[in-house]
């Protein structure tokens, strides 16, 4: 029994020490609960919040045993009688079991709390990383928006290319890059930073597909990492990123970035950034081209205004007339400014010169050529009024070829006719123009006045020929531009020379002005429903001989 007493005493002492580490001063409410335990059956442990307190029954039992072991022999006898050896052993084992279970629950609870705290910390760390990534993406989008606003605000194509290249390489951390634009159906390098244009032709995005070929196959959408991008090249290219410049109107070109910094590789996020920047670039290109078109249209309008003013100074501003003849004329430009011109120049000895011409092209250039033609002809005739018509055509041709038109793709076609109203003759020269028509009142026949030479103003040194025909009262000379014979119907049929001759015969009795007005109406009916762009300037002049003159009643130029 003494051995049992010793073991129980040592265990009780150990239990008190353990209990002191896991208990705390009890609140009044907890103390009341403990007082209640005196009347309750013995329990292994009482849970107080997060603290484990040994049951009151166990404490009492330990105290009784301890006191019984220190009492006199009579007391020890009582204890001996009341507690047998096997009962004491079972009591000791029970106390150990109850205390151990309590301590295990403390450890389990601590593990559960630690696990819960760990999961909470992991979730908080995940939330923090997501918030951090969200802030990075917001900043990235803000940067892209700022870059895009700058790019889209630039209206000069060359300047916007430089800004775009700089911002692209900054945004995707590329080392070098290039921008290609479509011009005349081909992809051409507009800017290349840090990369030779020859290398760009050697880049591969697949085994048999070059970078430039991919623009046709997949619009230039490429994200390639590896060593096969530039096989055989002297420089190393291990990462390639490209994206097309696309708008609703179509493709404009492609932007390329090579070799990400610090040996890294381009990824999907870089591609998305490049595509976003390309959207702003396409807007800038469209704005630049719209501005160019607006400026070009403005320049054209200014040129047309100048050309119109020039043409107004060339064309006669009053009804044409000359003694012995009746003259009618109708002029209608197909556009704002036409290429046709005409003039009546009086000469000494009852003579006058008729000029009707057509200058190729339109605008200020053609207007200046028309003005030059009229000025040169008048100047030559002023100083040499008796100059032969063929010589006049030749000298005009040389002056235009050598000093005005030169190597420009322009020329003029001119019909020259000198009327001698005293002798009843017409000397003419046709410089590549539509032949005039001579209606003979005596025979009722029509003859084409076609002799002369080729176009005027392109080939210096050409020689022209002229021809003289007789004219009588009631004869008519009809001169016109190719805008009449080449007028096209909606079915594609031309008005032509034969139809023009028939019209002259049919209206041979009309007054010249009435004839010209009637021909204009007939042409309008013929081309009704046809496209306006296929029509040319319309000019027709008819001279009817009324009488021959016998005296020099009219002076020179």
CORDAZI-V940001 format. One record per backbone hydrogen bond with DSSP energy under -0.5 kcal/mol. NH is the residue of the N-H (numbers start at 1). CO is the residue of the C=O. If there is no record, write none. Layout:
# CORDAZI-V940001
nh co
NH CO
NH CO
This chain:
# CORDAZI-V940001
nh co
5 1
6 2
7 3
8 4
9 5
10 6
11 7
12 8
13 9
14 10
15 11
16 12
17 13
18 14
19 15
20 16
21 17
21 18
22 18
22 19
23 19
31 27
32 28
33 29
34 30
35 31
36 32
37 33
37 34
38 35
39 36
40 37
46 53
48 46
48 51
49 47
51 48
52 22
53 46
53 51
55 44
59 55
60 56
61 57
62 58
63 59
64 60
65 61
66 62
67 63
68 64
69 65
70 66
70 67
71 67
71 68
76 72
77 73
78 74
79 75
80 76
81 77
82 78
83 79
84 82
88 84
89 85
90 86
91 87
92 88
93 89
94 90
95 91
96 92
97 93
98 94
99 95
100 96
101 97
102 98
103 99
104 100
105 101
106 102
107 103
108 104
109 105
110 106
111 107
112 108
113 109
114 110
115 111
116 112
117 113
118 114
119 115
120 116
121 117
122 118
123 119
124 120
125 121
126 122
127 123
128 124
129 125
130 126
131 127
132 128
133 129
134 130
135 131
136 132
137 133
138 134
139 135
140 136
141 137
142 138
143 139
144 140
145 141
146 142
147 143
148 144
149 145
150 146
151 147
152 148
153 149
154 150
154 151
157 155
160 156
161 157
162 158
163 159
164 160
165 161
166 162
167 163
168 164
169 165
170 166
171 167
172 168
173 169
174 169
175 258
175 259
176 258
177 193
178 256
179 191
180 254
181 188
182 252
183 186
186 183
188 181
188 186
190 179
191 179
193 177
194 192
199 196
200 196
201 197
202 199
203 200
204 229
205 209
206 209
209 206
210 208
211 203
214 210
215 211
215 212
216 213
217 213
218 214
219 215
220 214
221 218
222 220
222 242
224 240
226 238
229 237
230 237
231 228
233 230
240 224
241 257
242 222
243 255
245 253
246 244
247 250
250 247
252 245
253 245
254 180
255 243
256 178
257 241
258 176
259 239
260 264
261 173
263 260
264 261
271 267
272 268
273 269
274 270
275 271
276 272
277 273
278 274
279 275
280 276
281 277
282 278
283 279
284 280
285 281
286 282
287 283
288 284
289 285
290 286
291 287
292 288
293 289
294 290
295 291
296 292
297 293
298 294
299 295
300 296
301 297
302 298
303 299
304 300
305 301
306 302
307 303
308 304
309 305
310 306
311 307
312 308
313 309
314 310
315 311
322 325
325 322
326 544
328 542
330 540
332 538
341 357
343 355
345 353
346 344
347 351
350 554
351 347
352 419
353 345
354 417
355 343
356 415
357 341
358 413
359 339
360 411
367 363
368 364
369 365
370 366
371 367
372 368
373 369
374 370
375 371
376 372
377 373
378 374
379 375
380 376
381 377
382 378
383 379
384 380
387 384
392 388
393 389
394 390
395 391
396 392
397 393
398 394
399 395
400 396
401 397
402 398
403 399
404 399
404 400
405 400
406 400
408 405
410 408
412 456
413 358
414 431
415 356
416 414
416 429
417 354
418 427
419 352
419 417
420 425
421 350
421 419
424 420
425 420
426 469
427 418
428 426
428 467
429 416
430 451
431 414
431 429
432 430
432 453
436 449
437 478
438 447
439 437
439 476
440 438
440 445
441 439
444 440
447 438
449 436
450 448
453 430
456 412
460 458
462 459
465 452
467 428
469 426
471 424
474 545
475 472
476 439
477 543
478 437
478 476
479 477
479 541
481 539
484 481
485 481
486 482
487 484
489 493
492 489
495 487
496 485
499 495
500 496
501 497
502 498
503 499
504 500
505 501
506 502
507 503
508 505
510 507
515 511
516 512
517 513
518 514
519 515
520 516
521 517
522 518
523 519
524 520
525 521
526 522
527 523
528 524
528 525
530 527
534 531
535 532
538 332
539 537
540 330
541 479
542 328
543 477
544 326
544 542
545 475
545 543
546 324
547 324
549 421
553 551
